[in-house]
Amino acid sequence: MNNIVCPKCRETFKVDEASFADILKQVRDRQFNEELQSRMEMAERDKESALKLAEAKLRNSFQEYLSKKDKELSDLHLQN
């Protein structure tokens, strides 16, 4: 038998091993689910940041390519 003290009313309860194991499982499951949710949200934020960074790099690369092509066109017009 285990004694559990209620955090609200401070009353002590006697709980058998099976009930105690069930209570512990509920607490562990709740903590696990909260941690899992937190990590999923963090992973989603990281993914969004990575996508925005990749998009910015691609946009920058494309702008450089367009600038290079514009310069080539200008050079060709000047030669003619």
N, C-alpha and C positions, 0 to 999 in steps of 0.2 A: 504494500500500500504506500502511496505517495501522498503527501500533503501539499495542497496548492492554496495559495493565498490570493483571493480576488483583489485585483488592483484598484477597484472602485470602492467596494464596501469593506475591504480588509478582512472578510470572513474567511476562515480556513475550511477547506473541503478535503475529505479523504477520497482518493481516486485509486481504483485498482489498476494493475499493470496494463491491461488492454485499453482502458479508457485513457490512461496517461499516454500510451503510445499513439492513440488516435489524435489526442490534442497536439502532441509533438509533430505528428505528420501534417496536421492542418497548418501549424505555424511554419514548418519548413516549406510546404507547398506554397503558401502565401508569399513568403520571402523569395522563393525561387521565381515565382511568377512576376513579382515586382522587379526583381533584378533582370529577368529576361526581357520584360517590357522596356526597362530603362536602356538596356544594351541594344535592343532593336531600334529604339528611337535614335540612339547615338549613331548606330550604323547607317540609318537613313539620312541623318544630317551629314555624315561623312561622305556618303554616296552623292548627295546633292552638291556638296562642296567640290568633290572631284569632278563631277559633270560640268559645273560652272567653270572650273579651272581649265578643263580640256576644251570647252567651248571657246574660252577666251584665247587660249593658245592657237586653236584652229583659226579663229577669226583674225588674229594677229598674223599668222602665217599666210593666210589668204590675202590680207591687205598688202603684205610685203610682195607677194607674187603679182598682185595687180599693179602695184607701184612699179615693179620691174618691167612688166609688160607695157605700161604707159610710157615709161622712159624709152623702151625699144621703139615704140611707135613714133614717139617724138623724134628720135634719132633718125628713123627712116624718112620721116617727112622733111627733116632738115637736109638730108642727103639728096633729095629729089629736087 
